[in-house]
Amino acid sequence: MDTRGNRISSEELVSEVSGLLTGLGVISIALFPFAVPLLALTLVLALPVVLLAIPALALWLCVRSVSWLWRHLPSAAAGRQASGQGFSISLRGSRRQSA
């Protein structure tokens, strides 16, 4: 059984790759005029999304920081009050339960 018949020589490989790269280059040059307007349209459409995302991100960060303070500040204030350092004001309203 001859296995040398299935092998590709380096010259044939270089020729095939060269032909494929030439074809891709021709297609790229033909499609380039469409790429510039497509990039401009993408920028125009993405700009409002980015402009809306910045305030939304700022709002999200504010909510996250307030919720973090809400969880951690009363417990830290209760620890200071128990040790006799300073005073604390409860941010959460206390409800009386009638029996």
N, C-alpha and C positions, 0 to 999 in steps of 0.2 A: 504494500500500500504506500503510495507516494504522498507525503504530507507537504512537500514543497509547493505543490500546485495551489494550495489554499492561501499561501502567504502573499502579502502585499509588499511590494518593494518600496523603499523609502522615496524613490522618485515618483511613483504613482500616488503615494500618500501626499507628498508635497503638491503635486499637480491638482489633486482633488480638493485639498484645503484651499489652495490658491483660487480655484474656480468658485468655491463656496463663498470665500471672502469677497471676491469680485462681485458676485451676485448680490450679496448683502450690501455692499457699498453702493451699487446702482440703485437698489431699492431705497436705501437711506437717503441718497441724494434726491430721488424722485419724491419722497415723502417729506423732506425737510420744509418746504413752504407751508405745509399743514401744521407743522410742529410749533412754529412761532405763534400763530393765532391761538392754538390750543393752550399753550402756556399762558398767554395773556388772559384768555377766558377763565382758566383755572385760578389765576391770581385774583381776577375780579370777583369770581364766585366765592373764593375762600376768604377774602377780606372781611365781608360782613360776619362770617362765622367766627373769625378770630376776634373781631371787635365786640361781638356778643359774649364770647367765651371769657374774655378778661374780666368784665364785671361779675359774671357768674362765678368765676374762680375766686374773686375777692369776697363775694357774699358767702360762698361755701367755706372759705377760710375763717371768716368772722363767726359763722355759726358753729364751726368746729371748736374755735377757741373759747367761745362763750359756753358751749356745752362742757368743755374740759374744765373751765373755771367753776361751773355750776357743780360739777362732781367733786372737784378736789378742794375748793376753797372752804366750804362748810366743815369738812372733816379736819382741815388744818386749823381752822378757827376754833373748833371744839377741843382740839388738842392743846392749844394755847390757853384756852379758858380753864381747862382742867388743871393745868400746871400753874395757874395764877398769873400768867403773862397776858396782859391786854384784855380786850373784850371782843365779843363777836356779836354780830347781828344776823339773825337767821334770815336768809333770803326766801326760804320756803314758808308759806303761811301755815300756822298750826290750826287745826280744826278740833273743836271740842266735840266729843261724842257723848250724847245724852243717853243715860241708861233707862 
